[in-house]
Amino acid sequence: MLLRASAEFAAGYLYVKGVENLAHKYILHHFGINKDNVWSFHFHDHHKAATKYGMLDPAYLEPWWLHPSRAKEVASLAAALAVHLPLARKHPYFVVGAALGVVEYYHKHKKSHLHPEWAWEHMQNHVKHHLIDQNQYWGVTHGLLDKVMETAPEISSQEWDELRLFYMNRYNAMKGKAEEMAKERSKEHKEKLMNSLENLTDKLYSFWKGK
């Protein structure tokens, strides 16, 4: 029983790691490169911000429910996990492993774009994806599959150190500006949300009154 549960758990966790690479490459980039696509926020907003601010993405300084791109990310992860919930009847530990993988992805990805200094130490594959070659290094929380698929070109330690110094200087120079911008956008997004809720309330009231 314990062996089977452990195997299911590991399978679910590793399954998410594989999906992480594939979804990143074939959904977020392949489809997201089109500005009219629902996934365009990743390629055109997230990547642009990470390069501009040295891995920092100001979107992560706002609550996820107020920022459109963040809301799409959270909703996508929740939907992806929800699709697998029916498997819990026969393979509960697989779903638990998958859930852990999803939570780990969200936590580490968010942290890497809030604390670039941490990302340079613990998320090197993802840093390389953003700041060296956005068409390589597809693994976000790991780089194993990239090494197997030969999508993780090696760079010298000297080049890595030079890049780190360059982008950390950029981050330190732009951090204050990014924080101020996030505050302003958060106010705007909050006002839009409140206006939308008020409009919805008015429509519901009109509908109820009309009945």
Biotite code that builds the C-alpha atoms (Angstrom):
import biotite.structure as struc

atoms = struc.array([
    struc.Atom([0.000, 0.000, 0.000], chain_id="A", res_id=1, res_name="MET", atom_name="CA", element="C"),
    struc.Atom([2.729, 2.456, 0.998], chain_id="A", res_id=2, res_name="LEU", atom_name="CA", element="C"),
    struc.Atom([4.815, 1.574, -2.036], chain_id="A", res_id=3, res_name="LEU", atom_name="CA", element="C"),
    struc.Atom([1.864, 2.075, -4.373], chain_id="A", res_id=4, res_name="ARG", atom_name="CA", element="C"),
    struc.Atom([0.972, 5.400, -2.752], chain_id="A", res_id=5, res_name="ALA", atom_name="CA", element="C"),
    struc.Atom([4.570, 6.597, -3.033], chain_id="A", res_id=6, res_name="SER", atom_name="CA", element="C"),
    struc.Atom([4.744, 5.555, -6.679], chain_id="A", res_id=7, res_name="ALA", atom_name="CA", element="C"),
    struc.Atom([1.484, 7.359, -7.471], chain_id="A", res_id=8, res_name="GLU", atom_name="CA", element="C"),
    struc.Atom([2.617, 10.477, -5.658], chain_id="A", res_id=9, res_name="PHE", atom_name="CA", element="C"),
    struc.Atom([5.955, 10.524, -7.487], chain_id="A", res_id=10, res_name="ALA", atom_name="CA", element="C"),
    struc.Atom([4.237, 9.914, -10.833], chain_id="A", res_id=11, res_name="ALA", atom_name="CA", element="C"),
    struc.Atom([1.866, 12.835, -10.274], chain_id="A", res_id=12, res_name="GLY", atom_name="CA", element="C"),
    struc.Atom([4.679, 15.159, -9.262], chain_id="A", res_id=13, res_name="TYR", atom_name="CA", element="C"),
    struc.Atom([6.914, 14.188, -12.198], chain_id="A", res_id=14, res_name="LEU", atom_name="CA", element="C"),
    struc.Atom([3.960, 14.394, -14.577], chain_id="A", res_id=15, res_name="TYR", atom_name="CA", element="C"),
    struc.Atom([3.546, 18.076, -13.687], chain_id="A", res_id=16, res_name="VAL", atom_name="CA", element="C"),
    struc.Atom([7.262, 18.656, -14.298], chain_id="A", res_id=17, res_name="LYS", atom_name="CA", element="C"),
    struc.Atom([6.874, 17.292, -17.812], chain_id="A", res_id=18, res_name="GLY", atom_name="CA", element="C"),
    struc.Atom([3.731, 19.318, -18.489], chain_id="A", res_id=19, res_name="VAL", atom_name="CA", element="C"),
    struc.Atom([5.548, 22.388, -17.180], chain_id="A", res_id=20, res_name="GLU", atom_name="CA", element="C"),
    struc.Atom([8.066, 22.200, -20.030], chain_id="A", res_id=21, res_name="ASN", atom_name="CA", element="C"),
    struc.Atom([5.551, 21.351, -22.735], chain_id="A", res_id=22, res_name="LEU", atom_name="CA", element="C"),
    struc.Atom([2.959, 23.939, -21.730], chain_id="A", res_id=23, res_name="ALA", atom_name="CA", element="C"),
    struc.Atom([5.615, 26.627, -21.463], chain_id="A", res_id=24, res_name="HIS", atom_name="CA", element="C"),
    struc.Atom([6.935, 25.946, -24.949], chain_id="A", res_id=25, res_name="LYS", atom_name="CA", element="C"),
    struc.Atom([3.845, 24.982, -26.940], chain_id="A", res_id=26, res_name="TYR", atom_name="CA", element="C"),
    struc.Atom([1.114, 27.022, -25.225], chain_id="A", res_id=27, res_name="ILE", atom_name="CA", element="C"),
    struc.Atom([2.625, 30.097, -23.608], chain_id="A", res_id=28, res_name="LEU", atom_name="CA", element="C"),
    struc.Atom([5.141, 30.721, -26.386], chain_id="A", res_id=29, res_name="HIS", atom_name="CA", element="C"),
    struc.Atom([3.825, 29.035, -29.526], chain_id="A", res_id=30, res_name="HIS", atom_name="CA", element="C"),
    struc.Atom([0.321, 30.481, -29.124], chain_id="A", res_id=31, res_name="PHE", atom_name="CA", element="C"),
    struc.Atom([1.242, 33.398, -26.867], chain_id="A", res_id=32, res_name="GLY", atom_name="CA", element="C"),
    struc.Atom([3.450, 35.061, -29.470], chain_id="A", res_id=33, res_name="ILE", atom_name="CA", element="C"),
    struc.Atom([0.210, 36.131, -31.181], chain_id="A", res_id=34, res_name="ASN", atom_name="CA", element="C"),
    struc.Atom([-0.905, 39.341, -29.461], chain_id="A", res_id=35, res_name="LYS", atom_name="CA", element="C"),
    struc.Atom([-4.576, 38.466, -30.021], chain_id="A", res_id=36, res_name="ASP", atom_name="CA", element="C"),
    struc.Atom([-4.232, 35.109, -28.259], chain_id="A", res_id=37, res_name="ASN", atom_name="CA", element="C"),
    struc.Atom([-5.466, 34.588, -24.696], chain_id="A", res_id=38, res_name="VAL", atom_name="CA", element="C"),
    struc.Atom([-1.948, 33.477, -23.711], chain_id="A", res_id=39, res_name="TRP", atom_name="CA", element="C"),
    struc.Atom([-0.229, 36.586, -25.116], chain_id="A", res_id=40, res_name="SER", atom_name="CA", element="C"),
    struc.Atom([0.237, 38.061, -21.621], chain_id="A", res_id=41, res_name="PHE", atom_name="CA", element="C"),
    struc.Atom([3.091, 35.649, -20.953], chain_id="A", res_id=42, res_name="HIS", atom_name="CA", element="C"),
    struc.Atom([5.213, 36.447, -23.971], chain_id="A", res_id=43, res_name="PHE", atom_name="CA", element="C"),
    struc.Atom([4.391, 40.121, -24.466], chain_id="A", res_id=44, res_name="HIS", atom_name="CA", element="C"),
    struc.Atom([3.909, 41.329, -20.877], chain_id="A", res_id=45, res_name="ASP", atom_name="CA", element="C"),
    struc.Atom([5.745, 38.954, -18.575], chain_id="A", res_id=46, res_name="HIS", atom_name="CA", element="C"),
    struc.Atom([8.859, 38.485, -20.718], chain_id="A", res_id=47, res_name="HIS", atom_name="CA", element="C"),
    struc.Atom([9.105, 42.183, -21.502], chain_id="A", res_id=48, res_name="LYS", atom_name="CA", element="C"),
    struc.Atom([8.912, 43.127, -17.828], chain_id="A", res_id=49, res_name="ALA", atom_name="CA", element="C"),
    struc.Atom([11.453, 40.508, -16.709], chain_id="A", res_id=50, res_name="ALA", atom_name="CA", element="C"),
    struc.Atom([13.989, 41.776, -19.230], chain_id="A", res_id=51, res_name="THR", atom_name="CA", element="C"),
    struc.Atom([13.347, 45.440, -18.484], chain_id="A", res_id=52, res_name="LYS", atom_name="CA", element="C"),
    struc.Atom([13.609, 45.088, -14.700], chain_id="A", res_id=53, res_name="TYR", atom_name="CA", element="C"),
    struc.Atom([16.300, 42.417, -14.411], chain_id="A", res_id=54, res_name="GLY", atom_name="CA", element="C"),
    struc.Atom([13.987, 39.442, -13.667], chain_id="A", res_id=55, res_name="MET", atom_name="CA", element="C"),
    struc.Atom([11.593, 41.493, -11.524], chain_id="A", res_id=56, res_name="LEU", atom_name="CA", element="C"),
    struc.Atom([8.021, 41.527, -12.838], chain_id="A", res_id=57, res_name="ASP", atom_name="CA", element="C"),
    struc.Atom([5.984, 44.335, -11.203], chain_id="A", res_id=58, res_name="PRO", atom_name="CA", element="C"),
    struc.Atom([2.802, 42.328, -11.826], chain_id="A", res_id=59, res_name="ALA", atom_name="CA", element="C"),
    struc.Atom([3.805, 40.105, -8.887], chain_id="A", res_id=60, res_name="TYR", atom_name="CA", element="C"),
    struc.Atom([3.821, 43.130, -6.597], chain_id="A", res_id=61, res_name="LEU", atom_name="CA", element="C"),
    struc.Atom([0.041, 43.326, -7.008], chain_id="A", res_id=62, res_name="GLU", atom_name="CA", element="C"),
    struc.Atom([-2.620, 40.946, -5.641], chain_id="A", res_id=63, res_name="PRO", atom_name="CA", element="C"),
    struc.Atom([-3.316, 38.322, -8.285], chain_id="A", res_id=64, res_name="TRP", atom_name="CA", element="C"),
    struc.Atom([-7.060, 39.030, -8.337], chain_id="A", res_id=65, res_name="TRP", atom_name="CA", element="C"),
    struc.Atom([-6.430, 42.667, -9.329], chain_id="A", res_id=66, res_name="LEU", atom_name="CA", element="C"),
    struc.Atom([-3.940, 42.070, -12.145], chain_id="A", res_id=67, res_name="HIS", atom_name="CA", element="C"),
    struc.Atom([-5.328, 40.569, -15.407], chain_id="A", res_id=68, res_name="PRO", atom_name="CA", element="C"),
    struc.Atom([-2.156, 38.626, -16.268], chain_id="A", res_id=69, res_name="SER", atom_name="CA", element="C"),
    struc.Atom([-1.805, 37.254, -12.757], chain_id="A", res_id=70, res_name="ARG", atom_name="CA", element="C"),
    struc.Atom([-5.467, 36.292, -12.669], chain_id="A", res_id=71, res_name="ALA", atom_name="CA", element="C"),
    struc.Atom([-5.062, 34.366, -15.932], chain_id="A", res_id=72, res_name="LYS", atom_name="CA", element="C"),
    struc.Atom([-2.042, 32.532, -14.540], chain_id="A", res_id=73, res_name="GLU", atom_name="CA", element="C"),
    struc.Atom([-3.815, 31.505, -11.335], chain_id="A", res_id=74, res_name="VAL", atom_name="CA", element="C"),
    struc.Atom([-6.992, 30.548, -13.198], chain_id="A", res_id=75, res_name="ALA", atom_name="CA", element="C"),
    struc.Atom([-5.004, 28.453, -15.692], chain_id="A", res_id=76, res_name="SER", atom_name="CA", element="C"),
    struc.Atom([-3.188, 26.546, -12.954], chain_id="A", res_id=77, res_name="LEU", atom_name="CA", element="C"),
    struc.Atom([-6.417, 25.980, -11.011], chain_id="A", res_id=78, res_name="ALA", atom_name="CA", element="C"),
    struc.Atom([-8.220, 24.768, -14.142], chain_id="A", res_id=79, res_name="ALA", atom_name="CA", element="C"),
    struc.Atom([-5.359, 22.452, -15.089], chain_id="A", res_id=80, res_name="ALA", atom_name="CA", element="C"),
    struc.Atom([-5.464, 20.850, -11.647], chain_id="A", res_id=81, res_name="LEU", atom_name="CA", element="C"),
    struc.Atom([-9.278, 20.696, -11.595], chain_id="A", res_id=82, res_name="ALA", atom_name="CA", element="C"),
    struc.Atom([-9.291, 18.698, -14.836], chain_id="A", res_id=83, res_name="VAL", atom_name="CA", element="C"),
    struc.Atom([-7.354, 15.959, -13.046], chain_id="A", res_id=84, res_name="HIS", atom_name="CA", element="C"),
    struc.Atom([-9.496, 15.833, -9.907], chain_id="A", res_id=85, res_name="LEU", atom_name="CA", element="C"),
    struc.Atom([-11.724, 12.985, -11.207], chain_id="A", res_id=86, res_name="PRO", atom_name="CA", element="C"),
    struc.Atom([-8.612, 10.783, -11.099], chain_id="A", res_id=87, res_name="LEU", atom_name="CA", element="C"),
    struc.Atom([-8.600, 11.143, -7.321], chain_id="A", res_id=88, res_name="ALA", atom_name="CA", element="C"),
    struc.Atom([-11.300, 8.438, -6.993], chain_id="A", res_id=89, res_name="ARG", atom_name="CA", element="C"),
    struc.Atom([-8.889, 5.726, -8.121], chain_id="A", res_id=90, res_name="LYS", atom_name="CA", element="C"),
    struc.Atom([-5.500, 7.438, -7.875], chain_id="A", res_id=91, res_name="HIS", atom_name="CA", element="C"),
    struc.Atom([-5.683, 9.954, -5.010], chain_id="A", res_id=92, res_name="PRO", atom_name="CA", element="C"),
    struc.Atom([-1.945, 10.089, -4.410], chain_id="A", res_id=93, res_name="TYR", atom_name="CA", element="C"),
    struc.Atom([-1.269, 10.868, -8.059], chain_id="A", res_id=94, res_name="PHE", atom_name="CA", element="C"),
    struc.Atom([-3.527, 13.921, -7.743], chain_id="A", res_id=95, res_name="VAL", atom_name="CA", element="C"),
    struc.Atom([-1.833, 14.948, -4.477], chain_id="A", res_id=96, res_name="VAL", atom_name="CA", element="C"),
    struc.Atom([1.569, 14.717, -6.191], chain_id="A", res_id=97, res_name="GLY", atom_name="CA", element="C"),
    struc.Atom([0.286, 16.747, -9.121], chain_id="A", res_id=98, res_name="ALA", atom_name="CA", element="C"),
    struc.Atom([-1.166, 19.352, -6.753], chain_id="A", res_id=99, res_name="ALA", atom_name="CA", element="C"),
    struc.Atom([2.174, 19.679, -5.000], chain_id="A", res_id=100, res_name="LEU", atom_name="CA", element="C"),
    struc.Atom([3.871, 20.173, -8.355], chain_id="A", res_id=101, res_name="GLY", atom_name="CA", element="C"),
    struc.Atom([1.419, 22.932, -9.316], chain_id="A", res_id=102, res_name="VAL", atom_name="CA", element="C"),
    struc.Atom([1.788, 24.720, -5.968], chain_id="A", res_id=103, res_name="VAL", atom_name="CA", element="C"),
    struc.Atom([5.574, 24.456, -6.178], chain_id="A", res_id=104, res_name="GLU", atom_name="CA", element="C"),
    struc.Atom([5.525, 25.907, -9.685], chain_id="A", res_id=105, res_name="TYR", atom_name="CA", element="C"),
    struc.Atom([3.412, 28.880, -8.647], chain_id="A", res_id=106, res_name="TYR", atom_name="CA", element="C"),
    struc.Atom([5.439, 29.598, -5.509], chain_id="A", res_id=107, res_name="HIS", atom_name="CA", element="C"),
    struc.Atom([8.872, 29.343, -7.132], chain_id="A", res_id=108, res_name="LYS", atom_name="CA", element="C"),
    struc.Atom([7.904, 31.202, -10.291], chain_id="A", res_id=109, res_name="HIS", atom_name="CA", element="C"),
    struc.Atom([6.412, 34.045, -8.283], chain_id="A", res_id=110, res_name="LYS", atom_name="CA", element="C"),
    struc.Atom([9.407, 34.207, -5.950], chain_id="A", res_id=111, res_name="LYS", atom_name="CA", element="C"),
    struc.Atom([11.859, 34.238, -8.861], chain_id="A", res_id=112, res_name="SER", atom_name="CA", element="C"),
    struc.Atom([10.206, 37.394, -10.208], chain_id="A", res_id=113, res_name="HIS", atom_name="CA", element="C"),
    struc.Atom([9.970, 39.110, -6.834], chain_id="A", res_id=114, res_name="LEU", atom_name="CA", element="C"),
    struc.Atom([13.469, 38.283, -5.601], chain_id="A", res_id=115, res_name="HIS", atom_name="CA", element="C"),
    struc.Atom([15.881, 38.130, -8.566], chain_id="A", res_id=116, res_name="PRO", atom_name="CA", element="C"),
    struc.Atom([18.877, 37.549, -6.301], chain_id="A", res_id=117, res_name="GLU", atom_name="CA", element="C"),
    struc.Atom([17.194, 34.326, -5.131], chain_id="A", res_id=118, res_name="TRP", atom_name="CA", element="C"),
    struc.Atom([16.415, 33.335, -8.717], chain_id="A", res_id=119, res_name="ALA", atom_name="CA", element="C"),
    struc.Atom([20.062, 33.635, -9.772], chain_id="A", res_id=120, res_name="TRP", atom_name="CA", element="C"),
    struc.Atom([20.930, 31.095, -7.070], chain_id="A", res_id=121, res_name="GLU", atom_name="CA", element="C"),
    struc.Atom([17.965, 28.697, -7.176], chain_id="A", res_id=122, res_name="HIS", atom_name="CA", element="C"),
    struc.Atom([16.189, 29.155, -10.549], chain_id="A", res_id=123, res_name="MET", atom_name="CA", element="C"),
    struc.Atom([19.113, 29.387, -12.926], chain_id="A", res_id=124, res_name="GLN", atom_name="CA", element="C"),
    struc.Atom([17.378, 27.583, -15.772], chain_id="A", res_id=125, res_name="ASN", atom_name="CA", element="C"),
    struc.Atom([14.501, 30.064, -15.660], chain_id="A", res_id=126, res_name="HIS", atom_name="CA", element="C"),
    struc.Atom([16.846, 33.043, -15.433], chain_id="A", res_id=127, res_name="VAL", atom_name="CA", element="C"),
    struc.Atom([18.616, 31.814, -18.566], chain_id="A", res_id=128, res_name="LYS", atom_name="CA", element="C"),
    struc.Atom([15.263, 31.468, -20.338], chain_id="A", res_id=129, res_name="HIS", atom_name="CA", element="C"),
    struc.Atom([14.384, 35.092, -19.645], chain_id="A", res_id=130, res_name="HIS", atom_name="CA", element="C"),
    struc.Atom([17.746, 36.783, -19.935], chain_id="A", res_id=131, res_name="LEU", atom_name="CA", element="C"),
    struc.Atom([19.801, 34.649, -22.339], chain_id="A", res_id=132, res_name="ILE", atom_name="CA", element="C"),
    struc.Atom([17.544, 32.802, -24.802], chain_id="A", res_id=133, res_name="ASP", atom_name="CA", element="C"),
    struc.Atom([13.748, 32.828, -24.595], chain_id="A", res_id=134, res_name="GLN", atom_name="CA", element="C"),
    struc.Atom([13.617, 29.950, -27.099], chain_id="A", res_id=135, res_name="ASN", atom_name="CA", element="C"),
    struc.Atom([15.560, 27.607, -24.828], chain_id="A", res_id=136, res_name="GLN", atom_name="CA", element="C"),
    struc.Atom([15.533, 26.546, -21.152], chain_id="A", res_id=137, res_name="TYR", atom_name="CA", element="C"),
    struc.Atom([11.821, 25.667, -20.968], chain_id="A", res_id=138, res_name="TRP", atom_name="CA", element="C"),
    struc.Atom([11.856, 24.161, -17.492], chain_id="A", res_id=139, res_name="GLY", atom_name="CA", element="C"),
    struc.Atom([10.794, 26.700, -14.873], chain_id="A", res_id=140, res_name="VAL", atom_name="CA", element="C"),
    struc.Atom([11.347, 24.875, -11.581], chain_id="A", res_id=141, res_name="THR", atom_name="CA", element="C"),
    struc.Atom([13.955, 22.485, -12.972], chain_id="A", res_id=142, res_name="HIS", atom_name="CA", element="C"),
    struc.Atom([16.303, 22.012, -15.911], chain_id="A", res_id=143, res_name="GLY", atom_name="CA", element="C"),
    struc.Atom([16.521, 18.230, -16.169], chain_id="A", res_id=144, res_name="LEU", atom_name="CA", element="C"),
    struc.Atom([14.304, 17.795, -19.225], chain_id="A", res_id=145, res_name="LEU", atom_name="CA", element="C"),
    struc.Atom([16.096, 20.631, -20.993], chain_id="A", res_id=146, res_name="ASP", atom_name="CA", element="C"),
    struc.Atom([19.384, 18.806, -20.545], chain_id="A", res_id=147, res_name="LYS", atom_name="CA", element="C"),
    struc.Atom([17.840, 15.592, -21.879], chain_id="A", res_id=148, res_name="VAL", atom_name="CA", element="C"),
    struc.Atom([16.268, 17.400, -24.851], chain_id="A", res_id=149, res_name="MET", atom_name="CA", element="C"),
    struc.Atom([19.410, 19.502, -25.418], chain_id="A", res_id=150, res_name="GLU", atom_name="CA", element="C"),
    struc.Atom([17.544, 22.773, -24.960], chain_id="A", res_id=151, res_name="THR", atom_name="CA", element="C"),
    struc.Atom([19.868, 24.060, -22.223], chain_id="A", res_id=152, res_name="ALA", atom_name="CA", element="C"),
    struc.Atom([23.091, 25.309, -23.864], chain_id="A", res_id=153, res_name="PRO", atom_name="CA", element="C"),
    struc.Atom([25.993, 25.590, -21.437], chain_id="A", res_id=154, res_name="GLU", atom_name="CA", element="C"),
    struc.Atom([27.567, 28.968, -20.754], chain_id="A", res_id=155, res_name="ILE", atom_name="CA", element="C"),
    struc.Atom([30.867, 29.705, -19.050], chain_id="A", res_id=156, res_name="SER", atom_name="CA", element="C"),
    struc.Atom([31.005, 30.734, -15.404], chain_id="A", res_id=157, res_name="SER", atom_name="CA", element="C"),
    struc.Atom([32.579, 34.019, -16.487], chain_id="A", res_id=158, res_name="GLN", atom_name="CA", element="C"),
    struc.Atom([29.679, 34.813, -18.828], chain_id="A", res_id=159, res_name="GLU", atom_name="CA", element="C"),
    struc.Atom([27.211, 33.863, -16.102], chain_id="A", res_id=160, res_name="TRP", atom_name="CA", element="C"),
    struc.Atom([28.891, 36.157, -13.570], chain_id="A", res_id=161, res_name="ASP", atom_name="CA", element="C"),
    struc.Atom([28.986, 39.046, -16.048], chain_id="A", res_id=162, res_name="GLU", atom_name="CA", element="C"),
    struc.Atom([25.300, 38.608, -16.891], chain_id="A", res_id=163, res_name="LEU", atom_name="CA", element="C"),
    struc.Atom([24.400, 38.394, -13.226], chain_id="A", res_id=164, res_name="ARG", atom_name="CA", element="C"),
    struc.Atom([26.252, 41.616, -12.424], chain_id="A", res_id=165, res_name="LEU", atom_name="CA", element="C"),
    struc.Atom([24.667, 43.408, -15.391], chain_id="A", res_id=166, res_name="PHE", atom_name="CA", element="C"),
    struc.Atom([21.086, 42.394, -14.637], chain_id="A", res_id=167, res_name="TYR", atom_name="CA", element="C"),
    struc.Atom([21.346, 42.772, -10.873], chain_id="A", res_id=168, res_name="MET", atom_name="CA", element="C"),
    struc.Atom([22.563, 46.320, -11.433], chain_id="A", res_id=169, res_name="ASN", atom_name="CA", element="C"),
    struc.Atom([19.565, 46.865, -13.702], chain_id="A", res_id=170, res_name="ARG", atom_name="CA", element="C"),
    struc.Atom([17.229, 45.402, -11.079], chain_id="A", res_id=171, res_name="TYR", atom_name="CA", element="C"),
    struc.Atom([18.629, 47.589, -8.307], chain_id="A", res_id=172, res_name="ASN", atom_name="CA", element="C"),
    struc.Atom([18.381, 50.678, -10.499], chain_id="A", res_id=173, res_name="ALA", atom_name="CA", element="C"),
    struc.Atom([14.806, 49.963, -11.625], chain_id="A", res_id=174, res_name="MET", atom_name="CA", element="C"),
    struc.Atom([13.316, 48.441, -8.468], chain_id="A", res_id=175, res_name="LYS", atom_name="CA", element="C"),
    struc.Atom([11.994, 51.716, -7.046], chain_id="A", res_id=176, res_name="GLY", atom_name="CA", element="C"),
    struc.Atom([10.382, 52.695, -10.332], chain_id="A", res_id=177, res_name="LYS", atom_name="CA", element="C"),
    struc.Atom([8.784, 49.265, -10.656], chain_id="A", res_id=178, res_name="ALA", atom_name="CA", element="C"),
    struc.Atom([7.327, 49.448, -7.148], chain_id="A", res_id=179, res_name="GLU", atom_name="CA", element="C"),
    struc.Atom([5.811, 52.882, -7.776], chain_id="A", res_id=180, res_name="GLU", atom_name="CA", element="C"),
    struc.Atom([4.341, 51.720, -11.069], chain_id="A", res_id=181, res_name="MET", atom_name="CA", element="C"),
    struc.Atom([2.853, 48.655, -9.379], chain_id="A", res_id=182, res_name="ALA", atom_name="CA", element="C"),
    struc.Atom([1.172, 50.841, -6.765], chain_id="A", res_id=183, res_name="LYS", atom_name="CA", element="C"),
    struc.Atom([-0.401, 53.062, -9.430], chain_id="A", res_id=184, res_name="GLU", atom_name="CA", element="C"),
    struc.Atom([-1.560, 50.098, -11.511], chain_id="A", res_id=185, res_name="ARG", atom_name="CA", element="C"),
    struc.Atom([-2.973, 48.411, -8.433], chain_id="A", res_id=186, res_name="SER", atom_name="CA", element="C"),
    struc.Atom([-5.134, 51.486, -7.767], chain_id="A", res_id=187, res_name="LYS", atom_name="CA", element="C"),
    struc.Atom([-6.308, 51.514, -11.392], chain_id="A", res_id=188, res_name="GLU", atom_name="CA", element="C"),
    struc.Atom([-7.091, 47.799, -11.394], chain_id="A", res_id=189, res_name="HIS", atom_name="CA", element="C"),
    struc.Atom([-8.943, 48.107, -8.078], chain_id="A", res_id=190, res_name="LYS", atom_name="CA", element="C"),
    struc.Atom([-11.066, 50.967, -9.428], chain_id="A", res_id=191, res_name="GLU", atom_name="CA", element="C"),
    struc.Atom([-11.882, 48.980, -12.575], chain_id="A", res_id=192, res_name="LYS", atom_name="CA", element="C"),
    struc.Atom([-12.828, 45.967, -10.471], chain_id="A", res_id=193, res_name="LEU", atom_name="CA", element="C"),
    struc.Atom([-15.091, 48.038, -8.226], chain_id="A", res_id=194, res_name="MET", atom_name="CA", element="C"),
    struc.Atom([-16.744, 49.670, -11.255], chain_id="A", res_id=195, res_name="ASN", atom_name="CA", element="C"),
    struc.Atom([-17.326, 46.264, -12.836], chain_id="A", res_id=196, res_name="SER", atom_name="CA", element="C"),
    struc.Atom([-18.879, 44.945, -9.624], chain_id="A", res_id=197, res_name="LEU", atom_name="CA", element="C"),
    struc.Atom([-21.110, 48.014, -9.361], chain_id="A", res_id=198, res_name="GLU", atom_name="CA", element="C"),
    struc.Atom([-22.251, 47.611, -12.974], chain_id="A", res_id=199, res_name="ASN", atom_name="CA", element="C"),
    struc.Atom([-22.955, 43.929, -12.375], chain_id="A", res_id=200, res_name="LEU", atom_name="CA", element="C"),
    struc.Atom([-24.922, 44.757, -9.236], chain_id="A", res_id=201, res_name="THR", atom_name="CA", element="C"),
    struc.Atom([-26.979, 47.360, -11.110], chain_id="A", res_id=202, res_name="ASP", atom_name="CA", element="C"),
    struc.Atom([-27.762, 44.902, -13.908], chain_id="A", res_id=203, res_name="LYS", atom_name="CA", element="C"),
    struc.Atom([-28.802, 42.192, -11.455], chain_id="A", res_id=204, res_name="LEU", atom_name="CA", element="C"),
    struc.Atom([-30.981, 44.650, -9.562], chain_id="A", res_id=205, res_name="TYR", atom_name="CA", element="C"),
    struc.Atom([-32.623, 45.846, -12.805], chain_id="A", res_id=206, res_name="SER", atom_name="CA", element="C"),
    struc.Atom([-33.231, 42.254, -13.844], chain_id="A", res_id=207, res_name="PHE", atom_name="CA", element="C"),
    struc.Atom([-34.750, 41.359, -10.471], chain_id="A", res_id=208, res_name="TRP", atom_name="CA", element="C"),
    struc.Atom([-36.877, 44.534, -10.427], chain_id="A", res_id=209, res_name="LYS", atom_name="CA", element="C"),
    struc.Atom([-38.097, 43.848, -13.979], chain_id="A", res_id=210, res_name="GLY", atom_name="CA", element="C"),
    struc.Atom([-39.406, 40.442, -12.931], chain_id="A", res_id=211, res_name="LYS", atom_name="CA", element="C"),
])
